[in-house]
Amino acid sequence: MPLSYRTAGESHGPALIALVEGLPAGVELDVEFIDGELRRRQGGYGRGGRQRIESDRATFLSGVRRGKTIGSPIAIEIKNADSRIDDLERTPPVHRPRPGHADLAGSLKWLTTDCRETLERASARETAARVAAGAVARVFLRALGIEVFGFVRSTLDVRTEVAPAAATWKALREARDASEVYCPDAAASAAMVDRIHRTKAEKDTAGGLVEAHVFGCPPGLGSCMRWEDRLDARLAGAVMGVQAFKSVEIGLGRECAARPGSQVHDPIAFDPAARQERHLGFARTSNNAGGLEGGMTNGMPVVVVAAMKPIATLGKGMPSVDLVTKADVGSQYERSDVSAIAAASVVVENVVGFEIARAALDKFAGDTMLETTAALERYLDMARRLPLAERGQ
């Protein structure tokens, strides 16, 4: 069964649920890491009051025995402390849609004047379930020697130029975890905090850019045989499926359109001394492709860059229309964040991890971790022995 996940639950319902299917038996779940990712999703400068109410933890309802996966579907529950979906006093109908939110489109789709019917599911609260699923997949990836590192690249007009690499990303992770905005650059972090603070004073909201880098990917994940199997397309779809994201780029992204080919494509060299590395000795002097060529990993780190728009709930509101009376009004205010870019970087880090895990299992399928790791090592051994391997030697 291909690796997949689904989520269920509303923002103010009893709980969120993630159902993960297709993970092999024998994955030792690092619950501390999974809960840590859920805590990181709740953090970051600019978050609203909801995060002081919730204390997200993953409860495994199925698919796990004595701390290990057993091959059956994994059901994960994240309880909502702020559960009030049926309390009309605390969650009254919303008739004034917010520009930039799903409010209006959803109300028209489901033929209702109460935007709450849509916003309860459209809310970014749902991403807690996606983080849980992604964190489980990343525990599997770590057993294969693959790691994912995400961070905030920019907030509005404040940007860092840090360049993660295989030799430096762990130090950058420590710096990121010490930052209020999940940016591994102390000077840029301070400037981002100040920028968000000023935005809050203006009763406005702030978005930005986040990045996810994947280290240790062997070549050959994904495929060029069918468009739906191209890993870059799958990564882009997964990230664009996260609330409030409006663009996704791989590597150099749209900058490729402004350069000639000689300044875009990554030169290839071979270093026999590095043949035991995951890239099998095929070195690049640049990584403009973001680790993906033809929809497949090429041995370089996978780099995904995504743009999050500002939160749609503004303290000062925006022009809107009352769905009942059709009169011009200001948009509804729901308790919200000023900036969720830090939290969004955690979500992107984990959905990227899930897609990488899915691609890894497509290539190195096995009912157990023993079979999967053996398949990976066998593949790398054969790739290192080219051209002998293709002649059966």
Secondary structure as UniProt FT lines:
FT   STRAND          4..8
FT   TURN            11..12
FT   STRAND          15..21
FT   HELIX           31..42
FT   TURN            45..46
FT   HELIX           50..53
FT   STRAND          59..62
FT   STRAND          64..65
FT   TURN            66..67
FT   STRAND          68..69
FT   STRAND          74..79
FT   TURN            85..86
FT   TURN            88..90
FT   TURN            99..100
FT   HELIX           103..109
FT   TURN            110..111
FT   HELIX           116..122
FT   HELIX           124..126
FT   HELIX           127..143
FT   TURN            144..145
FT   STRAND          147..155
FT   TURN            156..157
FT   STRAND          158..159
FT   TURN            166..168
FT   HELIX           169..177
FT   TURN            180..181
FT   HELIX           186..201
FT   TURN            202..203
FT   STRAND          208..215
FT   TURN            219..220
FT   HELIX           227..229
FT   HELIX           231..240
FT   TURN            243..244
FT   STRAND          245..250
FT   TURN            251..252
FT   HELIX           253..258
FT   HELIX           261..263
FT   STRAND          268..270
FT   HELIX           272..274
FT   TURN            275..276
FT   TURN            278..281
FT   STRAND          282..284
FT   TURN            288..291
FT   STRAND          292..293
FT   TURN            294..295
FT   STRAND          296..297
FT   STRAND          302..308
FT   TURN            315..316
FT   STRAND          319..321
FT   TURN            323..325
FT   STRAND          328..330
FT   HELIX           341..363
FT   HELIX           369..384
FT   TURN            385..388
FT   HELIX           389..391
//
